[in-house]
Amino acid sequence: MFLIISTLSGCIFIEKDSLRLGSRNNTESIILSNIMGQLIEDRLGIEVLYKENLGGSNVVWNAMTNGHIDVIPDYTGTIVVTYYHEEPGTAEETLEATKRLVETDDIVALNPFGFNNTYTLALDEAKAEELGVVTFSDFAEYSQDFRLGAVFEFIDRPDGLPGFQKEYNINFKDVKGMDHGMMYRSINAGEVDVINSYTTDGQLQIYDLRVLEDDKSYFPPYHALPLVRKETLHEYPELEEVLGLLEGMINEETMQIMNGKVDNEGMMVERVAQEFLIESGLIDKK
């Protein structure tokens, strides 16, 4: 790879003979980036430079389309709805649309890792039981008495809060924007009453919360998958086969457990990624 000098988030990167893996500013994205990176290093011997915590989905996507990074994990629903403003469909239709759309930006979408990490609402289990709330439609009847804690991106994005509220006729008493890591602490402290969690959140393992069902299937499929720039595949064509080894290897439970090891137990992301790859038989134990 030729010498590259680029700027991103105020930093200057000077890189040679390396592959740049980007990730959002959340645990899951960083874990997936490390899983891909360690597999690439092990199988191909290519140096991997991790560009972690770049920001929200749009920040990472812009870095990808502008050529500042080479490989990222992303989600089918986000790509179709948020980046290209098209309507999603079934999981298969959304994946097909993802592959077609990113092609126009010289990016290749490989097949999914195997899990769907979609939006949901979570509230105190005892309160949900008292009200008999199981679905979003059930919750709509009581929503005006609840304060929502939500990540900033969910509040603004078209497939997030505005459309969700309209679909279910939900009106919250208050909406508080916050970082993802703050949501669970806030609901535990009684600062909010319900949060917009993700189905693979590791914190769901330790907080006594009920995850509600999207009974109208409002939220599109968000299957996680690798994205690779075409020019990167031209230089390293073997990348497609190597990253293809991850197809279908991570289900929702596995991803939630990995997220929990980082968020709940304080394990290093690098170790969590390595453990997964070893246990899956994708790399040998060091």
Rosetta blueprint (number, residue, H / E / L):
1 M L
2 F L
3 L L
4 I E
5 I E
6 S E
7 T E
8 L E
9 S L
10 G L
11 C E
12 I E
13 F E
14 I E
15 E E
16 K L
17 D L
18 S E
19 L E
20 R E
21 L E
22 G E
23 S L
24 R L
25 N L
26 N L
27 T H
28 E H
29 S H
30 I H
31 I H
32 L H
33 S H
34 N H
35 I H
36 M H
37 G H
38 Q H
39 L H
40 I H
41 E H
42 D H
43 R H
44 L H
45 G L
46 I L
47 E E
48 V E
49 L E
50 Y E
51 K E
52 E L
53 N L
54 L L
55 G L
56 G L
57 S H
58 N H
59 V H
60 V H
61 W H
62 N H
63 A H
64 M H
65 T H
66 N L
67 G L
68 H L
69 I L
70 D L
71 V E
72 I E
73 P E
74 D E
75 Y E
76 T H
77 G H
78 T H
79 I H
80 V H
81 V H
82 T H
83 Y H
84 Y L
85 H L
86 E L
87 E L
88 P L
89 G L
90 T L
91 A H
92 E H
93 E H
94 T H
95 L H
96 E H
97 A H
98 T H
99 K H
100 R H
101 L H
102 V H
103 E H
104 T L
105 D L
106 D L
107 I E
108 V E
109 A E
110 L L
111 N L
112 P L
113 F L
114 G L
115 F L
116 N E
117 N L
118 T L
119 Y E
120 T L
121 L L
122 A E
123 L E
124 D E
125 E H
126 A H
127 K H
128 A H
129 E H
130 E H
131 L H
132 G L
133 V L
134 V L
135 T E
136 F H
137 S H
138 D H
139 F H
140 A H
141 E L
142 Y L
143 S H
144 Q H
145 D H
146 F L
147 R E
148 L E
149 G E
150 A E
151 V E
152 F H
153 E H
154 F H
155 I H
156 D H
157 R L
158 P L
159 D L
160 G L
161 L H
162 P H
163 G H
164 F H
165 Q H
166 K H
167 E H
168 Y H
169 N L
170 I L
171 N L
172 F L
173 K L
174 D E
175 V E
176 K E
177 G E
178 M E
179 D L
180 H H
181 G H
182 M H
183 M H
184 Y H
185 R H
186 S H
187 I H
188 N H
189 A L
190 G L
191 E L
192 V L
193 D L
194 V E
195 I E
196 N L
197 S L
198 Y E
199 T L
200 T L
201 D L
202 G H
203 Q H
204 L H
205 Q H
206 I L
207 Y L
208 D L
209 L E
210 R E
211 V E
212 L L
213 E E
214 D L
215 D L
216 K L
217 S L
218 Y L
219 F L
220 P L
221 P L
222 Y L
223 H E
224 A E
225 L E
226 P E
227 L E
228 V E
229 R E
230 K H
231 E H
232 T H
233 L H
234 H H
235 E H
236 Y L
237 P L
238 E H
239 L H
240 E H
241 E H
242 V H
243 L H
244 G H
245 L L
246 L L
247 E L
248 G L
249 M L
250 I L
251 N L
252 E H
253 E H
254 T H
255 M H
256 Q H
257 I H
258 M H
259 N H
260 G H
261 K H
262 V H
263 D H
264 N L
265 E L
266 G L
267 M L
268 M L
269 V H
270 E H
271 R H
272 V H
273 A H
274 Q H
275 E H
276 F H
277 L H
278 I H
279 E H
280 S L
281 G L
282 L L
283 I L
284 D L
285 K L
286 K L
